[in-house]
Structures are given as structure tokens and as C-alpha cells.
Amino acid sequence: MVLSRRTFSAIVGTAALGLSLGGSAEMCAASTVPTGPAPGPPRADGRRHTVDFDRYSMIVDGGRIVLWSGEVHPFRLPSPSLWRDVLQKLRAHGYNTVSAYVSWNYHSPAPGAYDFTGVRDLGLFLRTAAEVGLYVILRPGPYINAEVDAGGFPGWLTATQGTARTSDPTYLKYVDEWLTAVNRIAVRHLYTAGTGTIVLYQLENEYADHATEAAGRDYMAHLYRKVRADGVDVPLFHNDKGRNGHWAPSTFDTGGEHGRWLYGFDGYPSPFRTPPDWGYFGPGGTKGGSTASPGTPGFLAEFGGGWFDPWGGAEFDGKGYAESRRTRDAAYERRFYLTNLANGIRIHNVYMTFGGTSWGWLPAPVVYTSYDYGAALDEARQPTAKLVPMHQLGHLLHSVPELAELDRAEGLDVGGGPGLRAYHLVNPTSQAHVHVLRNDTAEERVAAVPLAGTTLRVPVPGLDARLLATGISLGQRTLRHSTAQPMLRLAAGRQDVAAFTGRTGETTETALECPGKPAVTVLEGQAECEYRGGALHVHARLGGLIRVLVDGGGVQRPLLLLLADDETSVRLWRHDAPSGTVLVYGPALLRTAVLRDTAAHLSGDTVEEADLEAWVPRGVTEVVWNGQRVPTHVTRSGSLRAAHRLSGAGPVRLPALTGWRRSAENPESAPDFDDSAWRTADRAASSSTTPVPAGGPVLFADDYGFHYGDVWYRGRFEGAADAETVSFSYVTGTQGLLMAWLDGRPLGTHRMPVPDKKSVRQGTWSATAAFPVAPGKGSHVLSVLVRRMQHDQDGRAEDAHKAGRGLASVTFKGASPRVSWRIQGEGAPDPVRGPLNNGGLYGERNGWHLPGFADGGWEPVALPRDERGQGVVWYRTAFRLAVDPGTDASIGLTLTDDPARAYRAQIFLNGWNMGQYINDVGPQHTFVLPNGVLDTHGENTLALAVLSDGSTPSGPGKVRLTLLGKAAGGVPVTLVDSPRAAT
Ligand code: IPT
């Protein structure tokens, strides 16, 4: 066996070996890693581990593994207890890896200040991932994009010198601060050290624009050196924006270290086009991917599992994330993800798998609060039908390690007409074959797959795909072929179990190699079995769970063959516990399985009543479900089956929201308001990229240390009796607005236009709002409120996050008074809820959003409201929940009103800013209230800060709690700290 230098250096992980890329020797070298059992779920077990790769796949502790990953952002779920819920759901549904950005702005309220406590406890997230048994791909930027404010850059960084995302020394100084802080935590959770499960670490994000320039190469080289110097010893990578070959190995200086750098790229193809071929990664492949980086495995660092929706819902015709999920449904996943696997992708991260919530001022201007993304797990943590293919494929990849090492095999003519595509792959060691059949037409097509000795006729539904395998081991028996997709296999007790899946109602044929005629018993469902040509042929129409027991025929261990339709397949849970593998059938979710003495301790969820059945290792005779012993009997399937059904989730009663109290604010609009403590806006130069109008002063809020939410300006001037109009030029993200008053009288409100589908990506909006005035003689005060929305992202590395925000200039027609300005934005950052929780509204600066605020003097009112007037009005109420402790209820707040009414509301739950509702823009009406921020067993405070432009009557209209999902089970939830108003 020829061992290529590249492979060797990857395996031993040495830095000293030279790099020989593009050499033909390595292209034809056989794999050096025998196909053995895939490494089990990772744990922080205190032992050292090796994390390597060759051109096929990652190699962890010497074993091949496909990383089947889902993207989850801890910062989009501000309730650490629920991280466990989401991560357990990932693992249960077949993912073995979680990929997570870390958002610099979330952790840094000021230069030199880094906070990893409370909802920002990255260490806890990493620990939870390790406890759950998932590998981690960590992506701390420094730039992340991700539809977050400034692409993850802290607000304060927008007001610094130095070009971001280059080797500019000022910028690098701040970057190093951040990396030092985040890496201090990362290195405590490395899989190599046995103290965590991080196996890969990403530098920067889709960094293409300076990829060929010295400032870009030096920057990446700096990041590489810094991350290594901080002690991160797992392979590093970058996510190329497309399969362009940017940042492939040896394209920049990695300080003499080779073999520890992977090439990864991102793909977000249109769901309405044919899935792209990346070029096969690995031997026998076509050009493209394989030439971009021939020595590293196919790596999709992000592959679109949904897509984001901008304000107004332009991306999905106003239908919101339900439409994202519909256009990238389970069949999309099979077509696109199976194509990826067929292209040799062995590290596959779905962006997003749980999108969560861009709460507070976290969202980039382009998106609204919900970041549901149309992901497989919805924003309310509920599983969707999109988990079905992920579950089936994920469990398959763990069960059948041969799939981590496949070469492209001879092309196959499968007939079926145009639009039917077949990929053929073979494992060079076991000679197992894999076929991916994809139908790019809307009608069902039938593939005729030539196999040794026969032709298998396989229907492929319109716009769908399936994977077939031949020659894979099912334990002691081998699969000859099946028209159903293999899903899992395990050895349980004294028998082997193998499961196959497909769509409900499909007729399937599964053939098992059998040297002699076996005894066959159909235990459940209908199947016809026939022994011929050395194989047992099982014909069945899929529906529910079909069980066929195959015994004898020259093989020692019986095989239980399970044929499951889609719906049934996601009730089958294979779980590798440290002391053995179990298969559980029935409940809506299996979270954990621990084998102790003679009992299998299982935890999980039910929604409806459910059966519980478990295949367990020998010696295990008892089942405990969520801490309760369940009487069982042994079935003919070789399982332990609960004598009684598990009960489903009980009722969840939500109170009506009543008892509202109201108070108007914006005292800043009054002429005699005391602004003496405000900052004087007198700077002559700005660090923003937006030009400061001649004569100044600088009015951009970031230059005065105000980075989030609303900002107030008060300008004093004398005389100007002849002024006819005053014009405010201002800059915001999409949906920004400006309200102005002169001497306490409203001048009017200006709003940035609602973008259409074409202009929606543009982050910065500037406009000039002109209002007629007649100031008269004497002293005057202009009061201006600007809702800035947030900073642009900097996807093209051009300092776009430094575009100005707030007022740019103020001019008069008919007069030119000298105006002296003062400015006030957000107060000191909330030490618990973080820097992105608050903007500069009067109510926010004075704790009106907080629990315990004394609102007893406020006016009691009932909703819906019908007010008219420009300004800010707050509404507060409290409500009490008493959800059964064994029930995981996911609860949202729904606001509805006549869409013609021009107002918006910032929603505060127990002081936490849960997002922004814009009544006449939408499309979001329901805001997820995460348990932990929400007390489901106690009292909660709700506050709405309503901004109305005065052009229409305004609400709030109907405001109610909605149940978004419930299950018996869930995870224990610790309330997050929600500091109360100072009394
Ligand atoms: C890719 C980014 O890397 C990611 O952060 C996120 O913004 C995602 O897009 C879209 O949700 S960029 C790619 C679409 C060009």
C-alpha cells in the first residue's frame, strides 16, 4: 500500500513534513485507514484523541467518520437550559456534529471587555454539546456575517480606526483581544485534549474580496498563527464563498505547518434548479472540487437548509418562514444533500438546523426578529417533517462506516428518460456499492439499476431522490440490494437489527444474502418472502413498521428486518450509550439512554400517547422511562415492550393578557426637557465611512458611543424666524425612521421605504426628511428621534459596518441658524441581558421594560387600542403561568391588528428585548418567548414600547399568548437571571 506524504502527515499530524500538493502519487494512493466501526459519540472523557483527515473524510481516533452537522447559534437562544434541548434533538435525529458561530458583538460591550457569563456562557454551550455527545465545529469569526448586526462586529468597533478584515494593525489589535478571549474558552473544550468535543475551527467567514491581495493573505496568516499560538490544535479551515478554491491548502502562509488545514466552501443553490455537482472530492472525480483541494475531504462548511426572510417578507411573497420550509422541504433535502454525499462531501453542515431568534438588536437590518430560517427544527424548537431525511441519513452514516470512504465508480445507464440522474459509488475496501438516484422532473420516473445478475426497477418520485446500497454488511448478513433506503443497523442482544425506509405506500424489494434457506416469520405488517438464487427476497408495501424475522439458513445470528415508512422511521431511535447500543421505538423523542446494571434508563418526549419498545444488549431486562420504571415483556421481535402506552402531553392553559397599564413618554420632545447630561455633538471627524457633511458637526451616533436601537437628538438655535422648512438627512438600516418635533410640536415622521425583493439586500438607507416650519423669533429646540435599525454587514470586506447611523445633517430653507446639538442613545449596557438588549428610548433608560418597575401610577387600559399621535407609548402587564412541570410548552406572543396602522412595538419579556413588531410591514406576528426567559411556573412581566408616526390610529391591537408546541418530557429549565428595576 502506498502511503502518500500528504495522507501520512494528516494522520500523524506532524507539522514538519513538507507539503506536496497536486502530485499524482497522492491521487492514486489507496486509503490507509481500514473501514472499521465509526468512532462512537464523542465525550469529554479526559483522554487524548487524534483528529485528522485524509482526502476521503475526517479520521477521529483512527476511525473514519462523516461529520453530519447542523448549524445552531447559542446567541439566538438566550436560555442556556434550552441548548441541551436543541442539541439532544440534533443528536437524536442523526446529527453527530453541531456547528456554531460565536458572535463577537454579543460578548463585548466595550473594547477590552469580554463577557462569557449567563446567556453568553460559551463554555456551557460547549460542555452541553460534549455531554450530549456531539462534535463541535467552532466558528468565532472574527467576522461571521450570519445576518447579525455588523456581521458580528461589536458596535464599538464601528467607531475605531483601521480597515476591518485586513492586516491593518489597529484592527488586528482588537481581533487579537477577541481571539484571546474566545480561545481561552475554546482550548478548554478541544476533543484532542479530551476536555471537550471541538474537532474543527473556522477562521474568518466567506473571505473572498481580499483573497488575492497581500493585506488579505497577511490577515489570514495572522489569524492562523494567533489561533495556533492560543493553543487550538484541531484542524483549521475557512468557508470559501463558493467552490472557488480560495484558501485551499498552501495558498497562504501557515507558518510552516502543513496538513492541519482543510478546504471548505459554502453552497446555497436555488431549490428550483438542478442540484449542483461540486466535482467529486476523491479519486475518480471530475474537475472542480477535487482540483480545488485534492488532499482534503469534500467539506461543505455551510449548505443552505433554508434561507432568511427580509423585512416585509419579500423573499417568500409575504408568507414567511413557512414558505422557506416548503420550498426547501424533505424532498429538497434528499435531492440536494444526497447529491452532496454523491459528490464526496464528507463534512456536511446544514445552515441552519435550528435558526432561533435574533432577539434584541442582534439582527442585521436585512432581517426581522425571527431567524426560523425554514430549518428542520423550527424557532419554537419543534421538530418538522424536514428532520425525516436528516434522521434517516444521519443514522445511516453512523451505522454504515463504509459510506465514509467511497470512490466514484463507473457511470450507469439507468434509463428512465431525461431528468433522471444516477450516481454510482463504491467502497474500495468492502466493494459495497452505493447508488444515488435523483429525479429532476416533476413526474415519477423509474430507474432500471443494473446490478450483478439482475436489474432493479426503482421508482423515484418527482423532484426527489433516494440512496440505494448493495453489499453493505447488516451484521452477520449482507445486503444484496434493496429498493428501500438503508437507515440503520445494530447488534441487539442475540440478533442483528436492520431498518430500511421509504415513502408511505411504496412497494419495495429487499434481498439479503443467505447461503441456505432461512426460516422467515413476518411479525408485523404484510410482506411476501421468497428464497431464490442464494438470497431471501422480501416484498412489502411501506406503511407503519413491517417486521420480518430471518433465522438460520447457515447464519448464526437471526436478523430482524424492519421496513419503516417516513413517519415511522422518525420513531426509531438508535442510541450509542457508552456501554452499548440501544434501539428505541415509539416515543416522539429519545433524548438519552444509559445502561446501568440490568436497566435501560431512557429519557425523552411524547406528544400523543405512544408505545415504548426497546432493543437492548444482553443482560438488560428492565426499562426506565423519564425516571419511572415501566413494566415490560419480551416480544417476538427480541425487544422489551412496555405493558402500557406512555401518556402524551397534558393540556396547557394560557391566560388572556389583561390588566394593561399605559404611559406615554418622549419627554425629550418638550422644549424644557433637561438634556444637560447628554453628550454634546461637536465632533469634526467621524470614523464612519459615510462622509460628514461640510461644516459638520458629526451627528452619527456611533461616534458618541451609542451603538444600538434608538437615538435622540436635541438641537438649540436662536431666531431663524424666516425659516420655511427644516430638512433632516439621516442614515439607517432598512425600516429606519425619524420623528421630529420643534418646540414640542410634532413636525412629522419620515420612514425609509419598505424595500422590494431587488433592493432588500441593500443594508444602508439614507433619506432626507423635509418638514415645513414657522419657528418665529426667540430660542427654539428641535427634538429628533431616530430608529437606526442596525449596522450593515460587511460581506465584501469594505468596512460596510462603518456606514453612519443616525442624523447626518440638518439644514433649513429660508434661514441658516447655528444649531448646537446634544445626543443621547442607550444607557450603560445591561450587565446581564447584554449590550444588544437596549436602545436609547426614555423608557429603556429609566427601566420601564424591567420587572418590578413601579407602574402603579400608569393609566389602566384595555387592548385593542385606538390612539393617534406621533411618539412613544408604553404598555405593561403581568401574567402568571402554571404549566405542568413535566410538560415542555413552547409559547409565543402574537400581535395582530389592521395592517394599515402605522406603528411598531419593541417587545420586552421580563426585561429581555424579544424583538420588534412592525404592524404595517410584517411579516412576523408571533414572537417566540423562550422558557427560561419566560417563567412557565410563575409571574412574568410584559412591556411593549410602541412607536407611532401619527399618520393613522395605532394599537396595540390584539395581543395574546399562543401555544407553539408541547410535549411531555423536555429538559429541566433554570430561569435566566432577570434583574428587576431599582426601587
Ligand atoms: C452565508 C454566510 O456565511 C452566513 O453567515 C449567512 O449569512 C448565510 O450566508 C446566509 O444566511 S454567505 C452566502 C450566502 C454567500
Boltz pocket constraint, residues with backbone or C-beta under 6 A from the ligand:
constraints:
  - pocket:
      binder: B
      contacts: [[A, 144], [A, 145], [A, 146], [A, 147], [A, 205], [A, 206], [A, 241], [A, 266], [A, 268], [A, 302], [A, 307], [A, 308]]
      max_distance: 6.0
